[in-house]
Amino acid sequence: MSKPLILISNDDGINAHGIGVLIELMKNLGDVVVVAPDSPQSGMGHAITIGNTLRLSETHDFEGVKSFQCSGTPADCVKIAKGYVLKGRKPDLMVSGINHGSNTSISVIYSGTMSAALEGAIEDIPSIGFSLCDYALEADFSHVKEHVLKIAEQVLKNGLPIGVALNVNFPAKKQEPIKGIKICRQTRAKWLEEFDRRIDPTGRQYFWLSGSFVHQDKGEDNDEWAIAHNYTSVVPVTFDLTAYHAIATLNKEWDI
């Protein structure tokens, strides 16, 4: 029997350390094809390129792996992989990452890493976004390899519900090993933004976006709690943003 076909992308760019780690791990599980952005695309969310050209070129950065760099967003990469690179062959698994930095809680909305995974889910491809809660360019991924393989193997074996992708976050490396894996929900939290106003040499103002992460959740069944207690968090997410619980309320209370 042929090996599973595994599509890999990310948002940190094809030269990021994290995608190299993910490629080496996935080569143990199947035939790997990589289509990733040619430059960092963090925070792009589910943006797609519709008003400009897309450029795609083959690279030879990964031994034994067919890989391409794309000028577009992470979602573009998955689209062009399915629509052109793979020539109609559907991947058995789509994995995104391993991202340098957390994608817990509300960050899933802004994440290019998770948008690549959700684009896979839109195409009914079992998909996973992997992120490490360490923003360093040379972050240590050695402690997460076992969990990456374990989760990917389970998805290959059991599949995922239609329209669902997994948002997987790993704690940064500590002296003690990761305690285990927790299936949990997304933390209720948000970013409290601050805009640092500055003046450039020409006298024009510009801004740097910064801020602080504000927890609004006291539960112990969410991804932020899991990471804080040295667990790998796994949150099933979907692209269906319908607030089903609000439909009955609106029908009952609105006079329309």
N, C-alpha and C positions, 0 to 999 in steps of 0.2 A: 504494500500500500504506500501511496505517496505521503510525504511528510506534510504536516499542516503548513499552510501559507500564513505568515505573520507579517503584517504591515506595521512599520514603526515610524512615528513622527515625534515632534516636540515643539516647544516654543522658544527654547534658548538658542536654537540654531544648530546646524548640522555639525559644527565644530565643538559643541559643548561636551564637557567631560561626562555628564549624566547620560547622554544618548549613547555614547560609546560603551558605557557599562551595560546599558539595557540591550544593546545589540549583541554583545558577547554572551549575555545570559539567554537571550531568545534563540541564539544559534543552537543551543542544546535541545530546543523543543520543536524546531521546524525550519522551513526555508524562509529566510528573512529578506524582505524588500524594504528599503528606507526611502521615504520622501519627506524631507524636512526643510524648514526655511533656511535661506542662505545667510540670514542675519537674525539677531535676537528679535523676538516678537512677543515678549512678555506683556501681559495686560491687554492684549488685542481682543480678548473675548472671542466672540463668534463672527468677527468681521470677515467678509469675503471681498475679493477684488472684482469689481464690475465696471469700473470706469477707466482702467488702465490695463496694459498688457501683462500677461504672466510669462515669466521666463523659466525654463526648466533645463537643467544640464546634468549629465551623468558625472558622478565623482568616483574616485577610486580610493577612498579613505579607509574602507573597512574590508579586510581580507575575506574573500569568499562570499561577499554580500553585494548584491546589486543595489546601488544607492544613487539618489538624485537630490540635488538642491533646487529649491523653488524660490522665486522672488516674492511669493505671496505669503499669506497668513497661514497659521496651522490648519484652519478649516480648508483653505485653498489646497493645501498639500494633500489632505485626505481625498478631496474631490478629484484632483488631477491624477492621483494614484489610482483611484477606482475607475475613472473615466478614460484614462489614457495609458498610464504606465502598465497596469495589470491586464490590459487588453480584454476586459470583461470577466476575468477570473476573480471570484469573490474571496477575500481573505477569511480564514478560519478564526483569526484573532487580530485585533488592532490594539497596539499598545502605544502610549504616549509618555514621554519623559526620558529618563527620570529627571524631573524638574529640580532646579536649584532654588529651593524656597518653598514655603508652605502654601498649600491650596485648600486649607481647611475653611470651614464656615462660609461666609459670604464671598470669600476670594474665589470660589468656584464660578461665580458669575463673570468675573473679570479674566479668568485664567485662559490663556491660549492653550496650555497643556490639556485642560479638561474640554475645551471646545473641540480639539482634535478628536478626543475620545467620544464626545457627544455626536460629532459628525459621523463617526463610525457607527454609533448606535442608530442614527437616522437612517443609515443604509442597512440596518438589521445585521450589522457585524458585531459580535461580542467584543466589547471594548473596555479598556482600562487606562486610566490616567494615574501615573505614579509620580509622587513628589516627596522630596526630602526636605525637612524643616531646617535647612542649612543653606544660606545664600552664597557661601564661598565658592569661587570659581573652581577651586581644587578640593571641593568637599569630599569627605571620606564616605564612600558608599559600601564599604566592605561588610558592614553589619546588616545590610538590608537584602543582600543577594538571596538568602534562603527564603525570605518571605516573598520576594518578587517571583521566584520560580514556583513556590507553593501556590500562590494566588493565580498565576497564569495557567498552571497545570489544572487547577480546579475549574477555571473558566473553559479551557479546552475540553475538559472531560464532561462538564455538566451544562455548559452554555449559560446564557443569562436571559431573563425575561425580555421580550421584545420591547425596544425603546429604552432599555436601561443600560447605563455604563457604570463602572465602579470608580469612585474617587478614593484613591489609596494614598495615605500620607504616612511617612515614617519619621520618627523622632531623630534628631541629630545624634551622632554617635556619642555615647557616654562610656564610663568605665564599666558599668554593668550591661549585660546584653538586653536586647528588647524582650519584654516580659511575655509577649504573645500578640495575637491578632484579635481585634474587637470589631464586630459588625455593629455599626452605630448610626446615629442620625447626624445631620448637619447642625452645628452649634448656632444658636441665635446670637448674632453679634454683628457689629458694623465698624467701619472705619470713621473716626472723627477727623475730618480733613483739616489741614492747615495749609495756607498758601504763603510761602516765603517770597515776598516781593523784593526784587533787586533791580539795579540799574546797570545796563551794559555800557561799554565805553562810548557809545554814540548818544547816550542820554535816554535811551528808550527803556521802558520797564519790561521785565520778564518775571516769571514765577517758577518756583520749584514746589511741586506738590509733596507734602509730607503729612504726618498725622499719627494718631495713636489708635490701637485696636481696643474697642470697648465691648466687654462681655455683657450680654443681657440674659444670660442663661446660667441657672444654678444646678442643672442636671448633671448626672454622672453617666449618661448614656450617649454622649455626643463626642464628636471627633476632637475637639479641643481638650476635653477631659482626658481622652485616651492618650493623646500626644503628651500632655503634661505629666501623665503617670507612666510614660515610657512604654506605651503600646503602639502597635501599628493600627491605624484607623482605616476602616473600609466602609464607605458610605455609598449605597446605591443611589444614583441620581438619574433624572430623566429630563428630556428637552420639553416635555409637556408642562407648561407653566400655568395651566388652568388651576385656579383656586376652587376646587370642587366643593369645599365646605362652605363657600360663600354663595353658591348658586341658589340654594334654598332660601338663604337670608335675603338676598336681593329680590327674589321672586315674591317673597312674603311681605317685605317692608317697602318696596318701591312701587309707586303707582304709575306704571308704564305699560 
